[in-house]
Amino acid sequence: MFHSVEAIVLQLIPHKEHNAIVKLFTRESGLVSCWINSIRSKSSGIRSSGLQPLTIIHAVIDQRDNKQLSALKEMQISFFPSGISNNIEKSAIAIFMAELLSHSIKEPETDTSLYDFLREAIVLLNDTNDKCANFHIVFMLNLSHQLGLLPKNSFTTQTPYLNLEEGNYQAKASSHAPFLFPDESECVSKLSALPMESFANAEISSRLRKNILHGLLKYFEIHTGMAPLKSHLVLEEVF
């Protein structure tokens, strides 16, 4: 059955010489992996240049119950993030965002609220002229809210340690679970209430940013079951 959907490109995986698998997050069906035949063929209407991370496309997908992979039959670019691809800092963030989403979103279920959030975040990153050093931190916290993963309580002087395994702020540092120190926990608690469009208001030192990033990655690994990422290493070099 053919479906016409809007989708966000998360990952393009070449297969042998001419084929590929593209991982998409669609508004109607959630996460979908599609087979592409002859992506390098001159006669093909599908080009790898149009399937860069966080590109938004209109896709015609052939989904059949008896096949493990759907097939991407046609595509048109709906929004190409040229403001991201032409900027080294934004490109590093985009690659990180795409890898994070590829690993943390696992269910092929409809989630229009999550899709709309991601679409708005991509456009915001593309269009902004503000410094983006903390964009990925605010994005991770907003994403955790969308996924229902935010800690159950807030930072206080009585509960200054964020237990990453339990997902709450506690009075003492855990002896058996990863945690964030008080300055890191306080920053995470404050930024958790910051909407994406206010990301430039986040004030984080380089040291604190790195520590919080590592903590949030561990948090996502614990609560989504995702494997450790690699793209954050580039972010640490850029910012």
C-alpha positions as semicolon CSV with decimal commas, in nm:
position;residue;x (nm);y (nm);z (nm)
1;M;0,000;0,000;0,000
2;F;0,134;0,343;-0,096
3;H;0,132;0,625;0,161
4;S;0,219;0,990;0,106
5;V;0,370;1,137;0,423
6;E;0,587;1,419;0,550
7;A;0,903;1,291;0,713
8;I;1,224;1,402;0,882
9;V;1,540;1,231;0,758
10;L;1,739;1,084;1,045
11;Q;1,996;0,857;0,881
12;L;2,100;0,737;0,535
13;I;2,283;0,404;0,528
14;P;2,448;0,307;0,195
15;H;2,403;-0,057;0,096
16;K;2,648;-0,203;-0,155
17;E;2,710;0,022;-0,457
18;H;2,375;0,166;-0,558
19;N;2,119;0,098;-0,284
20;A;2,053;0,245;0,059
21;I;1,834;0,233;0,368
22;V;1,695;0,559;0,500
23;K;1,558;0,600;0,849
24;L;1,269;0,849;0,863
25;F;1,051;0,990;1,137
26;T;0,710;1,047;0,986
27;R;0,419;1,249;1,118
28;E;0,163;0,975;1,053
29;S;0,353;0,652;1,127
30;G;0,641;0,744;1,355
31;L;0,973;0,576;1,286
32;V;1,001;0,407;0,945
33;S;1,301;0,248;0,775
34;C;1,283;0,242;0,394
35;W;1,475;0,060;0,123
36;I;1,592;0,267;-0,174
37;N;1,679;0,103;-0,504
38;S;1,942;0,257;-0,731
39;I;2,000;0,577;-0,536
40;R;2,299;0,656;-0,759
41;S;2,113;0,594;-1,085
42;K;2,068;0,897;-1,314
43;S;1,710;0,789;-1,380
44;S;1,624;0,772;-1,010
45;G;1,424;1,060;-0,867
46;I;1,581;1,001;-0,526
47;R;1,918;1,158;-0,453
48;S;2,136;1,114;-0,146
49;S;2,191;1,493;-0,143
50;G;1,821;1,531;-0,059
51;L;1,843;1,286;0,229
52;Q;2,085;1,467;0,456
53;P;2,013;1,458;0,833
54;L;1,716;1,674;0,939
55;T;1,599;1,742;0,583
56;I;1,218;1,741;0,576
57;I;1,065;1,562;0,279
58;H;0,733;1,458;0,131
59;A;0,771;1,086;0,071
60;V;0,571;0,820;-0,110
61;I;0,628;0,496;0,082
62;D;0,525;0,145;-0,014
63;Q;0,440;-0,033;0,311
64;R;0,352;-0,402;0,296
65;D;0,288;-0,635;0,588
66;N;0,479;-0,921;0,426
67;K;0,800;-0,719;0,386
68;Q;1,047;-0,634;0,661
69;L;1,136;-0,297;0,507
70;S;0,912;-0,041;0,345
71;A;1,027;0,107;0,015
72;L;1,080;0,475;-0,060
73;K;0,934;0,517;-0,408
74;E;0,930;0,896;-0,449
75;M;1,038;1,204;-0,257
76;Q;1,029;1,581;-0,277
77;I;1,216;1,815;-0,047
78;S;0,976;2,009;0,172
79;F;1,239;2,193;0,376
80;F;1,612;2,179;0,309
81;P;1,807;2,318;0,607
82;S;2,064;2,517;0,409
83;G;2,122;2,741;0,711
84;I;2,243;2,430;0,895
85;S;2,448;2,268;0,620
86;N;2,642;2,590;0,558
87;N;2,738;2,637;0,924
88;I;2,992;2,414;1,101
89;E;2,843;2,459;1,450
90;K;2,485;2,400;1,336
91;S;2,593;2,099;1,128
92;A;2,755;1,939;1,434
93;I;2,435;1,994;1,631
94;A;2,220;1,854;1,349
95;I;2,428;1,536;1,322
96;F;2,403;1,492;1,699
97;M;2,027;1,551;1,699
98;A;1,974;1,301;1,419
99;E;2,186;1,033;1,590
100;L;2,011;1,093;1,923
101;L;1,668;1,057;1,761
102;S;1,772;0,748;1,562
103;H;1,880;0,574;1,881
104;S;1,621;0,696;2,132
105;I;1,299;0,668;1,927
106;K;1,222;0,300;1,875
107;E;0,849;0,254;1,836
108;P;0,680;0,298;1,493
109;E;0,381;0,470;1,651
110;T;0,204;0,791;1,555
111;D;0,316;1,086;1,769
112;T;0,214;1,408;1,596
113;S;0,311;1,620;1,899
114;L;0,668;1,486;1,890
115;Y;0,686;1,530;1,513
116;D;0,569;1,891;1,530
117;F;0,819;1,963;1,809
118;L;1,105;1,821;1,602
119;R;1,001;2,009;1,291
120;E;0,989;2,338;1,480
121;A;1,328;2,270;1,641
122;I;1,486;2,203;1,300
123;V;1,348;2,523;1,151
124;L;1,457;2,716;1,461
125;L;1,814;2,585;1,437
126;N;1,824;2,658;1,065
127;D;1,693;3,015;1,091
128;T;1,852;3,143;1,411
129;N;2,131;3,398;1,417
130;D;2,193;3,347;1,789
131;K;2,489;3,155;1,925
132;C;2,404;2,784;1,938
133;A;2,650;2,654;2,197
134;N;2,370;2,540;2,429
135;F;2,108;2,448;2,169
136;H;2,167;2,072;2,201
137;I;2,134;2,083;2,581
138;V;1,799;2,263;2,567
139;F;1,692;2,028;2,286
140;M;1,769;1,717;2,491
141;L;1,568;1,847;2,785
142;N;1,272;1,943;2,565
143;L;1,294;1,603;2,395
144;S;1,294;1,425;2,731
145;H;0,976;1,615;2,814
146;Q;0,819;1,502;2,486
147;L;0,916;1,142;2,564
148;G;0,786;1,163;2,921
149;L;1,133;1,125;3,072
150;L;1,177;1,446;3,274
151;P;1,269;1,398;3,642
152;K;0,968;1,364;3,871
153;N;1,062;1,656;4,096
154;S;1,283;1,967;4,096
155;F;1,616;2,079;4,234
156;T;1,609;2,230;4,584
157;T;1,875;2,292;4,846
158;Q;1,732;1,988;5,025
159;T;1,743;1,772;4,708
160;P;2,053;1,890;4,518
161;Y;2,160;1,566;4,346
162;L;1,994;1,437;4,029
163;N;1,992;1,057;4,038
164;L;2,013;0,961;3,670
165;E;1,889;0,608;3,729
166;E;1,589;0,695;3,947
167;G;1,506;1,010;3,752
168;N;1,461;1,237;4,052
169;Y;1,645;1,489;4,268
170;Q;1,768;1,349;4,599
171;A;1,919;1,471;4,923
172;K;2,240;1,269;4,888
173;A;2,458;1,144;4,606
174;S;2,389;0,782;4,518
175;S;2,659;0,529;4,600
176;H;2,546;0,286;4,330
177;A;2,387;0,495;4,051
178;P;2,520;0,774;3,826
179;F;2,426;1,126;3,940
180;L;2,483;1,494;3,871
181;F;2,650;1,724;4,122
182;P;2,452;2,016;4,272
183;D;2,569;2,284;4,025
184;E;2,490;2,052;3,732
185;S;2,158;1,944;3,883
186;E;2,049;2,302;3,946
187;C;2,129;2,399;3,588
188;V;1,937;2,100;3,446
189;S;1,638;2,180;3,668
190;K;1,628;2,543;3,551
191;L;1,678;2,458;3,183
192;S;1,406;2,192;3,195
193;A;1,149;2,474;3,200
194;L;1,311;2,660;2,909
195;P;1,124;2,631;2,576
196;M;1,326;2,566;2,260
197;E;1,272;2,917;2,123
198;S;1,447;3,058;2,433
199;F;1,759;2,840;2,398
200;A;1,983;3,147;2,360
201;N;1,888;3,252;2,715
202;A;2,070;2,949;2,856
203;E;2,396;3,048;3,024
204;I;2,628;2,752;3,075
205;S;3,005;2,746;3,112
206;S;3,207;2,514;2,888
207;R;3,287;2,283;3,180
208;L;2,927;2,266;3,296
209;R;2,800;2,213;2,941
210;K;3,030;1,914;2,890
211;N;2,938;1,756;3,225
212;I;2,565;1,805;3,169
213;L;2,588;1,663;2,817
214;H;2,756;1,348;2,947
215;G;2,497;1,321;3,224
216;L;2,202;1,361;2,988
217;L;2,346;1,105;2,747
218;K;2,373;0,857;3,034
219;Y;2,016;0,950;3,134
220;F;1,890;0,871;2,782
221;E;2,087;0,545;2,772
222;I;1,925;0,434;3,097
223;H;1,569;0,541;3,020
224;T;1,543;0,469;2,645
225;G;1,782;0,175;2,619
226;M;1,983;0,346;2,347
227;A;2,345;0,256;2,276
228;P;2,618;0,512;2,348
229;L;2,648;0,783;2,084
230;K;2,959;0,909;1,907
231;S;2,858;1,242;1,755
232;H;2,874;1,427;2,086
233;L;3,253;1,409;2,064
234;V;3,240;1,648;1,769
235;L;3,018;1,885;1,970
236;E;3,278;1,893;2,246
237;E;3,541;1,995;1,990
238;V;3,321;2,264;1,836
239;F;3,192;2,420;2,159
